[in-house]
Amino acid sequence: MKVDLSFVIGGFQGGGVESAGQIAVRAFAMKGHDVLGSREYHSNIIGAHSYYHIRVGGKALQMPLDALIALDAESVFTHFQNLKNNGILICDRSSLEKKASQIPSMSKALKKRIELSYGDFPLNQILEKLEFRLIALPMAELLKSLSKSVEKPLSSVSRALNVIGTSAGLYLLGVDEFTIRKAIEKQFRDPDVNLRAMEIAIEEVKGEKRGEIPSVEKKENLIVSGNEAVAIAKLRSQIEFLSFYPITPATDEALFIEENRGRVITVQAEDEISALGMALGASIAGLRATVSTSGPGFSLMNEMISFAVQAEIPIVITLWMRASPSTGIATRTGQQDLLHAIFSGHGDAFKIVIASGDHEEAIEDVSLSFKLAEDFQMPVIHLLDKYIASSLTTVARGKFEFSLPKREFKGDSESYQRYRLTEDGVSPFLPLGMSTMIVSSLEHDEYGFATEDPEIREEMMLKRMRKFKKVAESVSKRSYSIYGAKDADVTIVSFGSTKNAIIEAIERSEHAAKFLQLRVLSPFPDISKEIRGKVLCVESNAGQLSLLLKSCCRVDSVARKLNARPIYVDEVLMAIDDAMKGKEEVILSEGA
Amino acid sequence: MKEPEYKTDAWIQWCPGCGNYGILKALRDAVSELKIDPKKLVIVGGIGCSSRIVYYIRGGNVHTLHGRAIPVASGIKLSNPELTVIVAGGDGDILGIGMGHFVALGRRNIDLKIFIHDNSVYGLTKGQAGPTLPSGVKLRAMNYENAHDAVNPLLLAFASGYTFIARAYAYHVKELKKIMVEAIKHRGSAVVDILQPCATYNELMTKDWFEKRVYYLESIPGEKVAIQKMKERERIPLGILFKAEKATFEERIERFDVDLEKVLEKKAVLY
């Protein structure tokens, strides 16, 4: 039996949504199902609405929702319009008396939209007109009985509200009590109160109609966020130096490495210029070095990227894109740094840009990035986004079973030429300490001495261009992946985290569709020979990829997501239909 | 063993009368006295006349970006503590565009030597006011009198936590070399503010101007006196003004063994 579920657990930031989401993801993972838990939160420490959108039976998000577990009234107001007819709505009974206008943390815009559609009425009056399976838990009473049962004051057990809501929800969706118990035990250091909370919740909903979640063959055995997946892959790749400046959504990757650094040198720099500067220094000294950042920090790194190109320094920059321009929305997703990444740094700053579609690809791409950076002595920008950064999913442990040998250096240390002219443009690399040399940001001769001579300048430009051509040859076989029908009526072209939504959509679409997932964006691949039927470009920005595509093929339709939320499977299905109807521009607007 | 050769065959492109010649001579003498193997010597330059020094002394040298020598040098030193890492930059480079890094380095006390070639002008861009130029001064290439007050490199270094603070004068090559040697031998972040005339663009702070004002401290003063000395304007005290022992950043970062398998275990689904 194929399980296919999409549901949300919502509450206020600091109210246990994080643990609730992790418990739910773990419970379904324990049953052996594909699961993805996407975390949405505000740039706020406590009080604002946050939620987990969880998909079971697939690794892409899907609307509408089968269930909504609302830990507070704001969560009901925020998500009930995404709930299916007959979908399960689990909430606190007291939430039902609340009007949108009574919730201070809720955005004025959302209040206004609700008032326009439903009027400013208490939830129970609004919900009356809708066909949901309403499970209104008497939360105050349940917490009281929990307090009594564990002999602790009400104030100290009221945090367990998240476990009560989540346990009731999971149980109604069909997860067995044993599995929920195990997931809770794994979540908390001292799980006793929460286990009792779970029992009380299940007792309360026993007798209600339940779904069924069978156990299936278990193949993937780790649960990781995108940040963690990349951090672990970097440790596996034997990085030796990491510098960073705190920025959402990149910090969690750096902090995971810092926590488990062992002998890796980690430095919190004073800004992103310094972060990349230090890492470049480490790389010149022979260490495997890396930084991670997001759009605003990447902007600061630009001059250093140009330096790394000119001075031929290997470096891996992990760029976790978020909604921009400027500070934008720090905690929401987007793919708006594609062109910035490719064209970062002044001058003819040739660099490699790789984009991963999901956690597993991100793991592979980490070691590939280091390999390319070191083989070709240039920056590699590994492009990811907030959606991947903060979503949890299952990954086979075997994916982390790799190791990249440490950097090794051999060569003539007498009269060493850092920039020796070679056929492929790559000069032998010796680190500082092994020879005298000059590493220079100025145009230089083979030894690194500054020069303005026209012939040497031209030779050095051609050397760097040869190197980049060599990169293109080296990555040609992996620069894009192809999915779907051979003789398609529509070819979707996209990159990054849209991958799984598009793969699922082309499987479900009534049109014969094909998907080209671009994995190497610089050097940009020529995909013209792969195009069949209409060309539909899907991306979470104003149309950056479509601009690039026009350099090698036509683009018939562009589906853009601009609301800083991930792209959902059903949105891609709609975009395919629209493209087939000849619509040139589509805006995808789902998500709360 | 043969004396290592520290000279390179690059043509030195500073103007006649430039203070950088004195600094270059003193630095070559200092590394020679300390018998630093050129392979283990790293001079990291920013951008400006001063930073060209990376081409004039044999070492494993790095010419970085304007204001960014300190971050790059920090990464190098942390990665290979065997290296002697010296940062060369002008006052515009280190105290103007790079000031944030200058302050951050003091807080870290990484074992780096910062030699500020301090001539109060941006020479290579032809004579704009540098961060150490007093307010009200109009030099020949400037359109108006300087509307900025001067930054005091020594007080800034003190406030930032540098553990070795000295001032020297470019044309007193022997004394400068001595201070450089002490700075290199010091364990931690050391700064030497090297006053130098810019013969082309600074017609106020000339050789004569400096030599009328400078005098040497007899010994390293106590903290209170040091701060007064750092503030002095009419006369200019030279020498080591402050020296302290403090753990370096290298010593502050704990390194340990980690078992990645155990880290992965924490992420296991557990069926």
Chai-1 contact restraints between the chains, C-beta under 6 A:
chainA,res_idxA,chainB,res_idxB,connection_type,confidence,min_distance_angstrom,max_distance_angstrom,comment,restraint_id
A,A29,B,V269,contact,1.0,0.0,6.0,A-B,restraint_1
A,M30,B,V269,contact,1.0,0.0,6.0,A-B,restraint_2
A,M30,B,Y271,contact,1.0,0.0,6.0,A-B,restraint_3
A,K186,B,L270,contact,1.0,0.0,6.0,A-B,restraint_4
A,K218,B,Y271,contact,1.0,0.0,6.0,A-B,restraint_5
A,N221,B,A268,contact,1.0,0.0,6.0,A-B,restraint_6
A,N221,B,V269,contact,1.0,0.0,6.0,A-B,restraint_7
A,L222,B,K267,contact,1.0,0.0,6.0,A-B,restraint_8
A,L222,B,A268,contact,1.0,0.0,6.0,A-B,restraint_9
A,I223,B,K267,contact,1.0,0.0,6.0,A-B,restraint_10
A,I223,B,V269,contact,1.0,0.0,6.0,A-B,restraint_11
A,V224,B,K267,contact,1.0,0.0,6.0,A-B,restraint_12
A,L235,B,L260,contact,1.0,0.0,6.0,A-B,restraint_13
A,N260,B,V258,contact,1.0,0.0,6.0,A-B,restraint_14
A,N260,B,V263,contact,1.0,0.0,6.0,A-B,restraint_15
A,G262,B,D257,contact,1.0,0.0,6.0,A-B,restraint_16
A,G262,B,V258,contact,1.0,0.0,6.0,A-B,restraint_17
A,R263,B,R255,contact,1.0,0.0,6.0,A-B,restraint_18
A,I265,B,L78,contact,1.0,0.0,6.0,A-B,restraint_19
A,E270,B,G100,contact,1.0,0.0,6.0,A-B,restraint_20
A,E270,B,A104,contact,1.0,0.0,6.0,A-B,restraint_21
A,S274,B,P71,contact,1.0,0.0,6.0,A-B,restraint_22
A,S274,B,H101,contact,1.0,0.0,6.0,A-B,restraint_23
A,G277,B,R68,contact,1.0,0.0,6.0,A-B,restraint_24
A,G277,B,P71,contact,1.0,0.0,6.0,A-B,restraint_25
A,G277,B,V72,contact,1.0,0.0,6.0,A-B,restraint_26
A,M278,B,P71,contact,1.0,0.0,6.0,A-B,restraint_27
A,M278,B,S74,contact,1.0,0.0,6.0,A-B,restraint_28
A,M278,B,G75,contact,1.0,0.0,6.0,A-B,restraint_29
A,L280,B,V72,contact,1.0,0.0,6.0,A-B,restraint_30
A,G281,B,V72,contact,1.0,0.0,6.0,A-B,restraint_31
A,G281,B,G75,contact,1.0,0.0,6.0,A-B,restraint_32
A,G281,B,I76,contact,1.0,0.0,6.0,A-B,restraint_33
A,A282,B,G75,contact,1.0,0.0,6.0,A-B,restraint_34
A,A282,B,S79,contact,1.0,0.0,6.0,A-B,restraint_35
A,A285,B,I76,contact,1.0,0.0,6.0,A-B,restraint_36
A,A285,B,S79,contact,1.0,0.0,6.0,A-B,restraint_37
A,A285,B,N80,contact,1.0,0.0,6.0,A-B,restraint_38
A,L287,B,S79,contact,1.0,0.0,6.0,A-B,restraint_39
A,E303,B,L65,contact,1.0,0.0,6.0,A-B,restraint_40
A,F307,B,L65,contact,1.0,0.0,6.0,A-B,restraint_41
A,L432,B,V42,contact,1.0,0.0,6.0,A-B,restraint_42
A,L432,B,G60,contact,1.0,0.0,6.0,A-B,restraint_43
A,G433,B,N80,contact,1.0,0.0,6.0,A-B,restraint_44
A,G433,B,L83,contact,1.0,0.0,6.0,A-B,restraint_45
A,S435,B,K39,contact,1.0,0.0,6.0,A-B,restraint_46
A,T436,B,P38,contact,1.0,0.0,6.0,A-B,restraint_47
A,T436,B,K39,contact,1.0,0.0,6.0,A-B,restraint_48
A,T436,B,R58,contact,1.0,0.0,6.0,A-B,restraint_49
A,T436,B,G60,contact,1.0,0.0,6.0,A-B,restraint_50
A,M437,B,G60,contact,1.0,0.0,6.0,A-B,restraint_51
A,I438,B,N61,contact,1.0,0.0,6.0,A-B,restraint_52
A,V439,B,V62,contact,1.0,0.0,6.0,A-B,restraint_53
A,S440,B,H63,contact,1.0,0.0,6.0,A-B,restraint_54
A,S441,B,H63,contact,1.0,0.0,6.0,A-B,restraint_55
A,S441,B,T64,contact,1.0,0.0,6.0,A-B,restraint_56
A,S441,B,L65,contact,1.0,0.0,6.0,A-B,restraint_57
A,L442,B,H63,contact,1.0,0.0,6.0,A-B,restraint_58
A,F449,B,A10,contact,1.0,0.0,6.0,A-B,restraint_59
A,F449,B,Y55,contact,1.0,0.0,6.0,A-B,restraint_60
